[in-house]
Amino acid sequence: MSVVTYTRLRVTDPTRWAAAALDWRRWAALAGVLCGEFGPLAGRLRAAWSGAAAEAATARLGTFRRRLVLFRLLCWRADQILSEFAAALTRARALLDRARAAVGGADLVIGGTGPGQADLAAAVEVAAGADETARARLAEVAATPVAPAAAAGPDCTATPARVRQWWAGLSPGERMWLLACEPAAVAGRDGIPVADRDLANRLLLADRRESLLRAGTDGDRLRGLDRLAARLEAESGPRSYLIGLDVSADGRAVVAFGDPDRAANVLTHVPGMTAGLSSLDHELTRAERVAGRAGELGPTAATSSVVWLGYDAPDFLHEAWSARQAEDGASGLRRFQDGLRATHEGPAARLTVLGHSYGSLVVGKAATGALDADRVVFVGSPGVGVDSAARLTLPADHVFASTSISDPIQWLAVSPGTAARRLLPGPPVTGPAGDLWFGHNPSDPAFGARVFGSQWDGGHLGYWEPGKPALDALAKITLGEAP
C-alpha cells in the first residue's frame, strides 16, 4: 500500500486521471455501437440461414454480444472510479494551493503549526482517502459474473433499506450478473447503490430511445433525451450518474453530478412546472452549478447535486393551480431520500432538499411527513402547502427560503382573494404577497424560515446565476453553513 505524501500530491495531475476515465467511457460507447449492430445481424442471419451450423453461428453471436455488454459495464465502472478519484485529487490540490497561498509563497513546513497547516493536512487526508477507496473499488472489477444462487430480490413493496440489505448480501460477481442480464430490474430501485443504477440505466438508454422512435413521440422529448445522453458522455465537468429514467408521457429522470453515495453533502433539486425530458438540460445546468460552487467553497468534502424529476410536473397553469401532482410526487421524493440514506457509504451525509417553483410545493408536502433531509430550501415558491415552518417536520432553523423581488411568482401565484383584488380597478397592490396560492409565502419572515438574499434582477430562474449571491447561498446551505 502506497503512502500519500505532500511531495507526491504536489506533482500529481488530476487531469490525467480524468482523461483516463474519459478513455474508458469512450470504449463503452464504442462497444455500445457494436452491440447495436449485433441484434439486427442475428435477425438477418436467422432469416437467411437454417440448420445446425446456423444455430451454432447465432449462439456464438449471442455469446459475443453478452461479452460486449459485460465489457461496457466494466468500462463504465472504471470510468466511475477514476472520475471520482480525479475529482477528489482536484479538491486535494485546491486545498494544497490554499495552504501555499496562506504562507505567501514561502515553503510549507510539514507538521508545523503555522498558516496553511490545516489545509495542508486536509489535502493529504483527502488524497489518501481517495487513493484507498479507488484501490478497493478497482479490486472488485475483476469479479467474474455468476448467476445469483438465491431467488429474485425483494418485491416492489420492500423499503429502500431492505433492498440495500439484499443487494449488499450478493457477491460482486452476482451483482455484475444482474446488471448485465436484468438491468431493468435494477435501474429504478431505490436502495440499490447509485453507481450500480447508473450502469443499468446507461445500458438501457438506447432501448428507451428506440421505444420513443417506435411510439412516434414528439421531437422535443427525443431531442431532450439526446441532450441527456450527450450530458452523460460530456468530456468536462463532474461525472454524471443516471439514477432513473422513464420516457413515458413527458418523461421523468433522476441525474446526479458526482456520486451521492460517496459524498459528504448531497443536494436534491426538485424542479417545478413544465419540467420534463425536453427541459431537463436546464435543470441539470442549475444543479451542476451548485455542486461546482460548493466544491469551490468547501473542498474538504465531496458534494453531489441531484436533479430529481421523479414526478409528473404540471404542464399548464390550470394544472399548477392544484396540489394533486405535488401530493403524488411527495411520496416518491420521500422514498428517494430514504434510498439515498440507505445506500450511502461511510459517515452519514448531510442531505439537503431544494424545491423550485411548483417543486417547492412537492418538497413542502414531503416535509410534512417523514422526509429524510437535514435541510430544506424553497426558492421562487408559490407556497409550500403550510402556513408556517413549524408545520414541517424539520426544525425551523433548518428551513431556508428566498424569492427575488423581480420573481413574478409572488404576483402571479397569489391566493384567489388577493388575485381578485389585483384585477379590480383602483390603486395597485404593491409588495410581495403574504398569502400565496399554496399557503403563506415561505420568504416572508413571518413564515419562520431562514430567509436569504437573492439578486434583485434574478427573476424566476436567476437563483443559479454564477457569481451572484443566490448561488453562493445555495452552495453554503448545501455545505451546512449559514447562507
C-alpha positions as MATLAB code, in Angstrom:
seq = 'MSVVTYTRLRVTDPTRWAAAALDWRRWAALAGVLCGEFGPLAGRLRAAWSGAAAEAATARLGTFRRRLVLFRLLCWRADQILSEFAAALTRARALLDRARAAVGGADLVIGGTGPGQADLAAAVEVAAGADETARARLAEVAATPVAPAAAAGPDCTATPARVRQWWAGLSPGERMWLLACEPAAVAGRDGIPVADRDLANRLLLADRRESLLRAGTDGDRLRGLDRLAARLEAESGPRSYLIGLDVSADGRAVVAFGDPDRAANVLTHVPGMTAGLSSLDHELTRAERVAGRAGELGPTAATSSVVWLGYDAPDFLHEAWSARQAEDGASGLRRFQDGLRATHEGPAARLTVLGHSYGSLVVGKAATGALDADRVVFVGSPGVGVDSAARLTLPADHVFASTSISDPIQWLAVSPGTAARRLLPGPPVTGPAGDLWFGHNPSDPAFGARVFGSQWDGGHLGYWEPGKPALDALAKITLGEAP';
ca = [
       0.000    0.000    0.000;
       1.480    3.365   -1.049;
       1.604    6.348    1.303;
       0.248    9.680    0.086;
       2.708   12.446    0.876;
       2.833   16.191    0.305;
       5.565   15.714   -2.303;
       3.581   13.127   -4.226;
       0.404   15.204   -4.111;
       2.252   18.306   -5.301;
       3.346   16.604   -8.529;
       0.054   14.767   -9.133;
      -2.013   15.971  -12.103;
      -5.729   15.178  -11.591;
      -6.468   15.859  -15.254;
      -4.503   12.754  -16.253;
      -6.853   10.595  -14.182;
      -9.876   12.398  -15.613;
      -8.525   11.715  -19.104;
      -8.113    8.022  -18.266;
     -11.724    7.909  -17.068;
     -12.852    9.529  -20.308;
     -10.958    6.927  -22.329;
     -12.895    4.145  -20.587;
     -16.158    5.995  -21.246;
     -15.274    6.163  -24.938;
     -14.550    2.430  -25.023;
     -18.006    1.832  -23.531;
     -19.545    3.981  -26.264;
     -17.725    2.053  -28.993;
     -18.863   -1.262  -27.520;
     -22.407    0.109  -27.473;
     -22.267    0.753  -31.207;
     -21.119   -2.818  -31.785;
     -23.877   -4.199  -29.540;
     -26.432   -2.257  -31.543;
     -25.255   -3.891  -34.746;
     -25.395   -7.468  -33.454;
     -29.149   -7.537  -32.840;
     -30.197   -6.878  -36.460;
     -27.319   -9.052  -37.721;
     -28.572  -12.076  -35.788;
     -32.088  -11.470  -37.111;
     -30.946  -11.348  -40.720;
     -28.853  -14.469  -40.164;
     -31.830  -16.459  -38.857;
     -33.986  -15.283  -41.761;
     -31.463  -16.335  -44.436;
     -29.866  -19.446  -42.943;
     -31.098  -22.527  -41.111;
     -29.679  -25.745  -39.791;
     -27.182  -26.794  -37.140;
     -24.423  -24.523  -38.428;
     -26.781  -21.552  -38.454;
     -27.839  -22.243  -34.882;
     -24.211  -22.514  -33.790;
     -23.339  -19.240  -35.528;
     -26.314  -17.455  -33.940;
     -25.355  -18.779  -30.495;
     -21.780  -17.603  -30.994;
     -23.021  -14.119  -31.927;
     -25.194  -14.087  -28.814;
     -22.236  -15.030  -26.631;
     -20.095  -12.339  -28.177;
     -22.800   -9.725  -27.646;
     -23.147  -10.686  -23.970;
     -19.403  -10.275  -23.556;
     -19.624   -6.850  -25.149;
     -22.347   -5.913  -22.653;
     -20.133   -7.011  -19.788;
     -17.213   -5.099  -21.309;
     -19.366   -1.931  -21.392;
     -20.247   -2.347  -17.719;
     -16.613   -2.780  -16.753;
     -15.632    0.278  -18.811;
     -18.267    2.398  -17.095;
     -17.189    1.080  -13.708;
     -13.595    2.083  -14.392;
     -14.895    5.461  -15.589;
     -16.823    5.934  -12.327;
     -13.884    5.014  -10.106;
     -11.303    7.106  -11.944;
     -13.660   10.081  -12.297;
     -14.318   10.147   -8.548;
     -10.599    9.706   -7.893;
      -9.769   12.645  -10.193;
     -12.437   14.799   -8.535;
     -11.027   14.049   -5.072;
      -7.489   14.835   -6.212;
      -8.757   18.129   -7.656;
     -10.200   19.038   -4.259;
      -6.957   17.993   -2.566;
      -4.931   20.166   -4.933;
      -7.291   23.101   -4.239;
      -6.608   22.691   -0.519;
      -2.903   22.446   -1.210;
      -2.988   25.644   -3.279;
      -4.890   27.361   -0.484;
      -2.269   26.234    2.022;
       0.557   27.553   -0.157;
      -1.260   30.873   -0.619;
      -1.613   31.178    3.155;
       2.161   31.232    3.611;
       2.617   33.857    0.932;
       4.872   31.837   -1.313;
       7.169   30.654    1.471;
       7.929   26.973    1.946;
       5.313   24.899    3.743;
       6.533   23.283    6.931;
       5.232   19.726    7.178;
       3.791   19.037   10.620;
       4.141   22.661   11.685;
       1.586   24.918   13.324;
       1.778   27.992   11.128;
      -0.578   29.323    8.418;
      -1.941   26.817    5.955;
      -1.251   23.757    8.112;
      -4.915   22.787    8.450;
      -5.438   22.948    4.697;
      -2.213   21.026    4.091;
      -3.262   18.238    6.459;
      -6.740   18.143    4.919;
      -5.265   17.958    1.402;
      -3.141   14.925    2.235;
      -6.057   13.286    4.064;
      -8.429   13.798    1.110;
      -5.883   12.357   -1.326;
      -5.085    9.387    0.913;
      -8.761    8.553    1.376;
      -9.377    8.772   -2.366;
      -6.407    6.522   -3.072;
      -7.613    3.824   -0.677;
     -11.201    3.967   -1.953;
     -10.101    3.684   -5.583;
      -7.896    0.689   -4.765;
     -10.725   -1.159   -3.030;
     -13.231   -0.464   -5.796;
     -10.862   -1.435   -8.604;
     -10.268   -4.776   -6.893;
     -13.977   -5.622   -7.337;
     -13.852   -5.005  -11.098;
     -12.073   -8.344  -11.573;
     -15.057  -10.309  -10.160;
     -16.401  -12.990  -12.509;
     -20.157  -12.633  -13.193;
     -22.210  -15.503  -11.792;
     -25.962  -16.033  -11.564;
     -27.270  -15.411   -8.022;
     -27.825  -18.602   -6.073;
     -30.874  -17.226   -4.258;
     -34.278  -16.390   -5.683;
     -35.244  -12.961   -7.007;
     -34.805   -9.925   -4.795;
     -37.356   -8.182   -2.554;
     -40.739   -7.330   -4.057;
     -41.766   -3.819   -5.054;
     -43.175   -3.041   -1.603;
     -39.811   -3.511    0.138;
     -38.267   -0.449    1.757;
     -35.059    1.011    0.304;
     -33.247   -0.204    3.438;
     -34.434   -3.760    2.776;
     -33.413   -3.530   -0.893;
     -29.986   -2.283    0.154;
     -29.609   -5.178    2.582;
     -30.433   -7.688   -0.158;
     -28.045   -6.090   -2.670;
     -25.211   -5.949   -0.143;
     -25.702   -9.674    0.540;
     -24.854  -10.547   -3.056;
     -21.274  -11.148   -4.151;
     -19.646   -8.676   -6.589;
     -19.959  -11.331   -9.299;
     -23.683  -11.828   -8.627;
     -24.315   -8.095   -8.724;
     -22.482   -7.800  -12.039;
     -24.501  -10.688  -13.478;
     -27.770   -8.949  -12.545;
     -26.592   -5.663  -14.042;
     -25.678   -7.396  -17.309;
     -28.658   -9.745  -17.613;
     -31.503   -7.957  -15.796;
     -30.724   -4.223  -15.899;
     -34.411   -3.230  -15.942;
     -34.886   -4.889  -12.534;
     -32.074   -2.781  -11.076;
     -32.343    0.579  -12.837;
     -35.263    2.074  -10.957;
     -34.959    0.574   -7.462;
     -34.357    2.940   -4.564;
     -31.996    1.165   -2.207;
     -29.577   -0.063   -4.868;
     -26.359    1.999   -4.900;
     -26.310    4.911   -7.314;
     -23.204    3.677   -9.166;
     -24.930    0.367   -9.925;
     -28.165    2.036  -11.025;
     -26.111    4.275  -13.292;
     -24.670    1.218  -15.059;
     -28.102   -0.341  -15.526;
     -29.718    2.863  -16.822;
     -26.886    3.579  -19.244;
     -27.237    0.042  -20.579;
     -30.960    0.646  -21.216;
     -30.598    4.105  -22.726;
     -30.531    3.005  -26.376;
     -33.618    0.801  -25.861;
     -35.514    3.714  -24.369;
     -34.649    5.888  -27.332;
     -35.880    3.173  -29.660;
     -39.159    2.998  -27.732;
     -39.676    6.734  -28.295;
     -39.000    6.322  -32.012;
     -41.423    3.405  -32.293;
     -44.096    5.403  -30.472;
     -43.666    8.303  -32.894;
     -43.099   10.653  -29.969;
     -42.794   14.405  -30.352;
     -39.406   15.742  -31.359;
     -38.925   17.804  -28.195;
     -38.803   14.753  -25.938;
     -36.480   12.893  -28.299;
     -34.162   15.873  -28.503;
     -34.272   16.159  -24.714;
     -33.247   12.524  -24.374;
     -30.419   13.058  -26.852;
     -29.209   16.075  -24.869;
     -29.283   13.939  -21.720;
     -27.246   11.236  -23.468;
     -24.712   13.862  -24.545;
     -24.525   15.148  -20.968;
     -23.738   11.651  -19.755;
     -20.824   11.489  -22.187;
     -19.603   15.044  -21.514;
     -15.836   15.428  -21.506;
     -15.782   18.212  -18.913;
     -17.428   18.898  -15.580;
     -18.298   16.405  -12.834;
     -19.169   12.839  -13.767;
     -22.922   12.325  -14.298;
     -24.886    9.412  -12.838;
     -28.152    8.321  -14.457;
     -30.146    7.134  -11.435;
     -33.562    6.830  -13.053;
     -35.266    7.357  -16.413;
     -38.839    7.000  -17.655;
     -39.593    8.126  -21.207;
     -43.386    7.783  -21.000;
     -45.645   10.873  -21.011;
     -43.458   13.999  -20.568;
     -40.626   11.885  -19.211;
     -39.035   11.608  -15.791;
     -35.374   11.422  -14.890;
     -33.062   11.415  -11.891;
     -29.481   12.513  -12.572;
     -26.621   13.218  -10.152;
     -23.373   15.135  -10.549;
     -20.830   13.232   -8.517;
     -21.717   10.020   -6.687;
     -24.113   10.886   -3.828;
     -23.321    7.599   -2.097;
     -19.740    8.783   -1.567;
     -20.327   12.497   -0.959;
     -20.469   14.201    2.425;
     -23.004   16.753    1.156;
     -25.916   15.865   -1.124;
     -28.408   18.333   -2.599;
     -31.623   17.029   -4.178;
     -33.048   19.590   -6.607;
     -36.796   19.276   -7.350;
     -37.866   21.249  -10.468;
     -41.236   22.884  -10.990;
     -43.872   23.474  -13.645;
     -43.199   22.309  -17.245;
     -40.191   20.199  -16.189;
     -39.754   17.117  -18.368;
     -37.279   15.468  -20.704;
     -37.498   18.371  -23.137;
     -36.375   20.907  -20.498;
     -34.183   18.649  -18.372;
     -30.935   20.117  -19.666;
     -31.671   23.462  -17.996;
     -32.350   21.784  -14.651;
     -29.099   19.834  -14.953;
     -27.147   23.034  -15.521;
     -28.604   24.576  -12.350;
     -27.795   21.544  -10.229;
     -24.290   21.286  -11.661;
     -23.616   24.913  -10.751;
     -24.493   24.298   -7.110;
     -22.218   21.245   -6.961;
     -19.403   23.183   -8.598;
     -19.700   26.205   -6.328;
     -19.944   24.023   -3.228;
     -16.747   22.287   -4.307;
     -15.017   25.657   -4.572;
     -16.246   26.908   -1.197;
     -15.797   23.609    0.652;
     -13.134   21.431   -0.995;
     -12.510   19.414    2.172;
     -15.533   17.180    1.486;
     -17.222   15.942   -1.690;
     -20.568   17.434   -2.720;
     -23.077   15.802   -5.048;
     -26.079   17.529   -6.597;
     -29.065   15.512   -7.843;
     -31.895   16.564  -10.161;
     -34.948   14.627   -9.002;
     -37.613   14.813  -11.689;
     -39.403   11.784  -10.321;
     -42.918   13.188  -10.545;
     -45.314   14.415  -13.218;
     -44.760   18.182  -13.150;
     -47.673   20.385  -14.284;
     -47.546   21.494  -17.902;
     -50.180   24.228  -17.799;
     -51.437   26.838  -15.337;
     -54.749   25.077  -14.804;
     -52.780   22.018  -13.612;
     -50.452   24.117  -11.445;
     -53.445   25.568   -9.550;
     -53.920   22.113   -7.998;
     -51.746   20.461   -5.355;
     -52.581   16.964   -6.645;
     -49.375   16.419   -8.610;
     -47.298   17.697   -5.697;
     -49.031   15.283   -3.343;
     -48.381   12.431   -5.767;
     -44.725   13.425   -6.030;
     -44.176   13.802   -2.275;
     -44.271   10.072   -1.550;
     -41.782    9.340   -4.331;
     -39.454   12.045   -3.039;
     -39.573   10.593    0.477;
     -38.713    7.148   -0.868;
     -35.851    8.537   -2.934;
     -34.375   10.296    0.095;
     -34.732    7.082    2.113;
     -32.787    5.353   -0.643;
     -30.003    7.942   -0.550;
     -29.654    7.394    3.176;
     -29.699    3.606    2.850;
     -27.049    3.374    0.135;
     -24.611    5.949    1.467;
     -21.080    4.763    2.215;
     -19.264    5.843    5.358;
     -20.448    8.517    7.819;
     -23.949    9.847    7.229;
     -24.193   12.516    4.549;
     -25.772   15.926    5.023;
     -28.928   15.719    2.887;
     -30.499   18.941    1.611;
     -33.663   19.077   -0.497;
     -34.391   22.136   -2.642;
     -37.689   22.882   -4.329;
     -38.038   25.497   -7.052;
     -41.378   26.981   -8.086;
     -44.033   24.205   -8.056;
     -41.248   21.869   -6.927;
     -41.216   23.752   -3.610;
     -44.769   22.555   -3.063;
     -43.627   18.965   -3.687;
     -40.871   19.435   -1.090;
     -43.275   21.114    1.327;
     -45.767   18.257    1.052;
     -42.966   15.734    1.553;
     -41.581   17.662    4.535;
     -44.862   17.475    6.427;
     -44.114   13.759    6.807;
     -41.042   11.595    7.255;
     -38.722   13.250    4.724;
     -35.110   12.196    5.316;
     -33.456   15.590    4.951;
     -31.272   17.699    7.199;
     -32.265   20.927    5.473;
     -34.932   22.068    3.013;
     -34.797   25.103    0.736;
     -37.642   26.869   -1.080;
     -36.851   29.261   -3.943;
     -39.329   31.106   -6.148;
     -42.173   29.430   -4.284;
     -45.951   29.723   -4.842;
     -46.402   28.405   -1.282;
     -45.400   25.086    0.220;
     -48.733   23.747    1.468;
     -48.425   25.022    5.053;
     -48.574   28.489    6.614;
     -45.607   28.130    8.926;
     -42.227   26.422    9.100;
     -43.414   24.973   12.402;
     -45.806   22.735   10.440;
     -42.869   20.933    8.817;
     -41.048   18.035   10.469;
     -37.677   19.811   10.361;
     -36.564   22.418   12.906;
     -37.421   25.914   11.669;
     -33.744   26.913   11.596;
     -33.152   24.124    9.058;
     -35.721   25.604    6.653;
     -34.478   28.223    4.154;
     -36.301   30.369    1.604;
     -35.693   33.107   -0.938;
     -37.706   34.929   -3.583;
     -36.169   37.580   -5.786;
     -38.002   40.885   -5.764;
     -38.295   40.546   -9.564;
     -39.667   36.983   -9.453;
     -43.221   37.122  -10.884;
     -44.237   34.089   -8.815;
     -45.055   36.406   -5.914;
     -47.539   38.291   -8.062;
     -48.978   35.540  -10.230;
     -49.383   32.758   -7.681;
     -51.410   34.682   -5.143;
     -54.444   33.411   -3.277;
     -57.820   33.759   -5.021;
     -58.866   36.728   -2.850;
     -55.644   38.639   -3.451;
     -55.785   37.794   -7.155;
     -59.255   39.288   -7.352;
     -58.084   42.478   -5.669;
     -55.274   42.798   -8.191;
     -57.730   42.580  -11.077;
     -60.172   45.176   -9.672;
     -59.952   48.867  -10.663;
     -58.151   51.132   -8.237;
     -54.660   51.521   -6.803;
     -52.403   48.526   -7.484;
     -51.467   46.167   -4.699;
     -47.743   46.547   -4.073;
     -45.149   44.499   -2.240;
     -44.785   40.706   -2.057;
     -47.949   38.807   -1.297;
     -48.050   37.266    2.155;
     -50.695   34.695    1.258;
     -49.761   32.808   -1.876;
     -51.763   30.184   -3.729;
     -50.491   27.282   -1.632;
     -50.070   28.953    1.738;
     -48.080   31.729    3.332;
     -45.030   32.957    1.414;
     -42.050   30.999    2.834;
     -39.840   34.014    2.035;
     -41.891   36.198    4.384;
     -40.107   36.329    7.778;
     -43.479   35.610    9.377;
     -43.365   32.091    7.912;
     -40.482   31.262   10.227;
     -37.858   30.070    7.730;
     -34.355   31.492    7.453;
     -34.638   33.943    4.556;
     -31.549   34.510    2.414;
     -30.924   37.148   -0.217;
     -31.261   36.848   -3.985;
     -30.158   39.323   -6.617;
     -32.913   41.824   -7.302;
     -32.929   41.197  -11.059;
     -32.881   37.384  -10.878;
     -36.474   36.855  -11.937;
     -37.868   33.332  -11.625;
     -34.842   31.452  -12.976;
     -31.879   33.508  -11.797;
     -31.170   31.768   -8.496;
     -28.364   29.772  -10.123;
     -26.577   32.602  -11.968;
     -22.797   32.279  -11.484;
     -21.184   34.999   -9.411;
     -24.475   36.079   -7.834;
     -25.468   35.884   -4.140;
     -28.245   33.299   -4.507;
     -25.917   30.637   -5.932;
     -23.394   31.210   -3.154;
     -26.177   30.924   -0.593;
     -27.423   27.639   -2.062;
     -23.881   26.230   -2.038;
     -23.312   27.287    1.565;
     -26.618   25.779    2.712;
     -25.662   22.527    0.980;
     -22.360   22.599    2.904;
     -24.207   23.061    6.192;
     -23.154   26.672    6.580;
     -25.141   29.858    7.089;
     -26.051   31.499    3.762;
];
